Amino acid sequence: MPLGNGDITLNAWVEESGDLLFYIGKSDSWDENGRLLKVGRVRISLDPRPSTPLRAFEQKLDLSTATLHVQYGEGERAVAVRAWVDANRPVIRVEVDGKEPTRAVSSIELWRTSRYVLPSLEVSDVMFGRKDGDGKQVAVTVEPDSVLAPWKGRIGWFHHNVASVGPELTATVQG
């Protein structure tokens, strides 16, 4: 389900476990290799966990508020989840509501955890087709993300570009 506010975007879905997951995108999340990255993935798990398979599952997108509405469960175990990106700030909001006390736990699921060289490049990659002095495709190294120190009620991480192909590549392309 696509969500966003023009700057922050989400690709959100609910897994069979009842967990809400979303990839976060940002219009200026360029890495050191000129690649527009997804910022990361977040998982929201509920406690108590919903019974599986999910019963009375419904997922809707309210276009007028750009809000994802999810409902599942029956009777006292029914749960409603709302997710949206704040229209005025770069903040992602998730609300969970149920008749029983329910705890929502958010966690990040990073994949850029160590430095590595991309095994292949896509045509959309800025460095696609760029050759080194030996005529070989230029290797593209991806740097890891950094997780911020624990902060009560929040999670945070960032990707720091230690270098940038931008200035040199722009100068080469423009002669």
C-alpha positions in Angstrom: 0.0 0.0 0.0 1.6 3.3 -1.0 1.6 6.2 1.5 3.4 9.5 1.8 3.4 13.3 2.0 5.5 14.2 -1.1 8.8 13.9 0.7 8.5 10.8 2.8 7.0 7.7 1.2 6.0 4.3 2.5 5.4 0.9 1.0 3.3 -0.7 3.7 1.7 -4.1 4.1 0.5 -6.6 6.8 2.0 -10.0 7.0 0.1 -13.2 7.9 1.6 -12.8 11.4 -0.4 -9.6 11.8 2.9 -7.5 11.8 2.7 -4.2 9.9 5.8 -3.6 7.8 6.9 -0.7 5.7 9.8 0.5 3.6 10.6 4.1 4.0 11.7 6.3 1.1 12.7 9.9 1.0 13.1 12.2 -2.0 16.7 13.2 -1.1 18.1 9.9 0.3 20.9 9.7 -2.2 23.9 7.5 -1.3 27.6 8.1 -2.1 27.2 6.4 -5.4 24.3 8.6 -6.7 21.7 5.9 -6.0 18.3 6.9 -4.5 17.9 4.5 -1.5 15.1 3.2 0.6 15.9 4.5 4.0 15.1 1.2 5.7 12.4 -1.2 6.8 10.3 -1.0 10.0 8.3 -3.8 11.6 5.4 -3.1 14.1 4.6 -6.3 16.1 1.6 -6.5 18.5 1.5 -8.1 21.9 -0.6 -10.1 22.3 -0.1 -11.4 18.8 -3.2 -11.8 16.7 -4.5 -15.3 16.1 -3.4 -16.7 12.7 -4.6 -17.0 10.1 -5.9 -13.5 10.5 -9.6 -13.4 11.0 -11.9 -10.6 9.6 -8.9 -9.0 7.9 -9.5 -5.7 6.0 -7.0 -3.2 4.6 -8.1 0.1 3.1 -6.4 3.3 1.8 -8.3 6.5 2.6 -7.2 8.7 -0.2 -8.5 11.9 1.3 -6.2 11.6 4.4 -3.5 9.3 2.8 -4.0 6.9 5.7 -3.8 3.1 5.7 -6.5 1.5 7.8 -6.1 -2.1 8.8 -8.6 -4.2 10.9 -8.4 -7.8 12.0 -9.6 -10.1 14.7 -13.1 -10.6 16.1 -14.8 -9.6 19.3 -12.6 -8.7 22.2 -9.5 -9.6 20.1 -10.3 -7.1 17.3 -7.5 -4.7 16.5 -7.5 -1.5 14.3 -4.2 0.0 13.0 -3.8 3.3 11.3 -0.6 4.4 9.6 0.2 7.7 7.8 3.0 10.2 7.1 2.4 13.6 8.8 1.6 16.1 6.0 3.5 18.9 7.7 6.6 17.2 9.2 8.8 14.3 8.3 7.2 11.9 10.8 5.6 8.5 10.3 2.7 7.8 12.6 1.2 4.5 13.6 -1.8 4.1 16.0 -3.0 0.8 17.3 -6.4 0.4 19.0 -8.1 -2.6 20.5 -10.6 -3.6 23.2 -7.9 -5.5 25.0 -4.7 -3.8 26.2 -2.3 -4.1 23.3 1.4 -3.2 23.1 3.0 -2.2 19.8 6.7 -2.8 19.4 8.6 -1.2 16.5 11.9 -2.4 15.2 14.2 -1.6 12.3 15.3 -4.3 9.9 18.5 -3.0 8.3 20.2 -4.7 5.3 23.1 -2.3 4.9 24.9 -3.6 8.0 28.5 -3.9 6.6 30.5 -2.4 3.8 30.2 -4.4 0.6 30.7 -4.1 -3.2 27.5 -4.4 -5.3 27.6 -7.7 -7.3 25.9 -6.0 -10.3 24.6 -2.6 -11.4 21.3 -1.6 -12.9 20.9 0.7 -15.9 19.4 3.3 -13.5 22.7 3.4 -11.4 24.8 6.5 -12.1 27.9 4.4 -12.3 26.5 1.9 -14.8 28.8 1.6 -17.8 31.6 3.7 -16.1 35.0 2.1 -16.7 38.2 2.2 -14.6 41.7 2.5 -16.1 41.7 -1.1 -17.1 38.4 -0.9 -19.0 36.5 -2.8 -16.3 33.1 -1.7 -14.8 33.8 0.7 -11.8 33.2 -1.2 -8.6 30.4 0.4 -6.5 30.9 0.1 -2.7 28.0 0.5 -0.3 28.6 1.8 3.2 26.7 0.5 6.2 23.9 2.4 8.0 24.4 3.6 11.6 21.9 3.0 14.4 21.4 5.8 16.9 21.7 5.1 20.6 18.5 3.9 22.2 16.0 6.6 22.9 12.9 5.8 24.9 9.9 5.5 22.6 11.8 6.1 19.4 14.0 4.3 16.9 16.5 6.0 14.6 19.3 5.3 12.1 21.0 7.0 9.3 23.2 6.5 6.2 26.3 8.8 6.1 27.9 9.3 2.7 31.7 9.2 3.5 32.4 10.2 -0.1 30.4 11.2 -3.2 30.8 10.4 -6.9 28.6 13.5 -7.6 31.1 16.3 -8.0 33.7 14.3 -10.0 31.1 12.6 -12.2 29.4 15.9 -12.9 32.7 17.6 -13.8 33.5 14.6 -16.2 30.1 14.6 -17.8 30.1 18.4 -18.3 33.7 18.4 -19.5 
